[in-house]
Amino acid sequence: MYDCILVPTDGSPEVERALEHAFELARAHDATIRALYVVNVAGYGSLPMESALEGISGALRDEGEAALQRVEELAPDDIELETEIVDGTPSRVIVEQAQPGACDLVVMGTHGRGGIDRLLLGSVTERVVRKAPVPVLTVHVDPENSEDRSEQHAAVE
């Protein structure tokens, strides 16, 4: 069913929960994991000097390399893994990379923000869910809310 699973990462520890799900799916379907880090320098375009932007781009690329190295460390030996760093707007790049024939599924973490937080901060995951031409599996990665839910679940039992 799945030959290639795209897993965007921002390098945060919370993404590891999404990776766990992706690794399980890859193992079950004998699929390749494509880990993707998007260098987004658009938010820094108003800086006065071009050299400052180049420095930020380099630093973000370093973060991307570290994030993908972490994915490599976590990946089980029996999972085929590809990694890539791409420049651009995260949601746009992820949707472009998630084309039928290139990938069959996107697995992304979501913090599950709602209300004003989501409106103010935006949501890469939400934009990908709305525009991706392949299925998107979202994995709730907010550690604070996850603990609350675990406690609530235990209280119900």
C-alpha positions in Angstrom: 0.0 0.0 0.0 2.8 2.4 0.9 6.1 2.4 -0.9 7.4 5.8 0.3 6.4 7.7 3.5 7.4 11.4 3.7 8.2 12.6 7.2 8.9 16.3 7.6 11.0 17.2 10.6 11.8 20.4 12.3 14.4 18.9 14.6 12.2 19.1 17.8 12.1 16.2 20.2 8.3 16.0 19.7 8.7 14.9 16.1 10.1 11.6 17.4 6.6 10.5 18.2 5.6 11.0 14.5 8.8 9.2 13.5 7.8 6.2 15.6 4.5 5.9 13.8 6.2 6.3 10.4 8.8 3.6 11.2 6.0 1.2 12.2 4.2 1.8 9.0 7.3 1.5 6.9 8.1 -1.8 8.5 4.6 -3.1 8.0 4.5 -2.0 4.3 8.2 -2.5 3.5 8.3 1.2 2.6 11.1 3.8 2.4 11.1 6.7 4.8 12.0 10.1 3.3 12.9 12.5 6.1 12.6 16.1 5.0 13.9 19.3 6.6 12.8 22.6 5.0 15.1 25.7 5.4 12.7 28.6 5.7 14.5 31.9 5.4 11.4 33.8 4.3 10.8 35.1 7.8 14.2 36.7 7.8 13.8 38.6 4.4 13.5 42.0 6.1 17.0 41.9 7.5 19.1 44.9 6.2 22.1 43.0 5.0 22.4 40.2 2.5 25.3 38.7 4.5 23.1 38.4 7.6 20.6 36.4 5.6 23.3 34.1 4.3 24.5 33.5 7.9 21.0 32.7 9.0 20.5 30.4 6.0 23.8 28.6 7.0 22.7 28.2 10.6 19.3 26.9 9.5 21.0 24.4 7.2 23.2 23.3 10.2 20.0 22.8 12.2 18.5 20.7 9.3 21.6 18.5 9.2 21.4 17.9 12.9 17.6 17.1 12.7 18.2 14.6 9.9 21.1 13.1 11.7 18.8 12.5 14.7 16.3 10.8 12.3 19.2 8.5 11.1 20.1 7.7 14.7 16.4 6.8 15.5 15.8 4.8 12.3 15.7 1.0 12.8 18.3 -0.9 10.8 15.6 -2.7 8.8 14.1 0.6 7.5 15.3 2.2 4.3 15.9 5.9 4.9 16.5 8.8 2.6 17.1 12.4 3.9 16.9 15.7 2.2 17.2 19.4 3.0 15.2 21.8 0.8 14.9 25.6 0.8 11.4 27.1 0.8 8.2 27.6 2.6 7.6 24.5 4.7 4.0 23.7 3.8 4.6 24.4 0.1 7.7 22.3 -0.1 6.1 19.4 1.8 3.1 19.4 -0.6 5.4 19.6 -3.6 7.4 16.6 -2.3 4.2 14.6 -1.5 3.1 14.0 -5.1 1.6 10.7 -6.1 4.4 8.5 -7.5 7.0 10.2 -5.3 5.3 9.5 -1.9 2.2 7.6 -0.8 1.8 9.1 2.6 2.9 12.0 4.7 3.3 11.5 8.5 3.5 14.8 10.5 3.4 15.8 14.0 0.8 18.3 15.2 0.6 20.3 18.5 -3.1 20.3 18.3 -3.4 24.1 18.9 -6.8 25.6 18.5 -8.5 28.9 18.6 -6.4 32.0 18.7 -3.1 30.1 19.0 -3.7 28.4 15.7 -4.9 31.7 14.0 -1.8 33.6 15.3 0.8 31.0 14.7 -0.6 29.3 11.6 -0.2 25.6 11.1 2.1 23.9 8.6 0.4 20.6 9.3 -3.0 22.1 8.6 -2.0 23.6 5.3 -0.4 20.3 4.3 -3.6 18.4 5.2 -5.7 20.7 3.1 -3.4 20.7 0.0 -1.5 17.4 -0.1 -2.6 15.1 -3.0 -1.8 12.0 -0.8 -3.1 11.0 2.6 -1.6 12.8 5.6 -1.4 11.0 9.0 -1.1 13.5 11.8 0.4 12.4 15.1 -0.4 14.5 18.2 3.1 15.5 19.6 2.3 18.1 22.3 3.9 16.5 25.5 1.8 18.7 27.9 -1.5 17.7 26.4 -0.4 14.0 25.9 0.3 13.7 29.7 -3.1 15.3 30.5 -4.8 12.8 28.2 -2.9 9.9 29.7 -4.0 11.0 33.2 -7.6 11.5 32.1 -7.6 8.1 30.4 -6.2 6.4 33.5 -8.8 8.1 35.7 -11.6 6.7 33.4 -10.3 3.2 33.7 
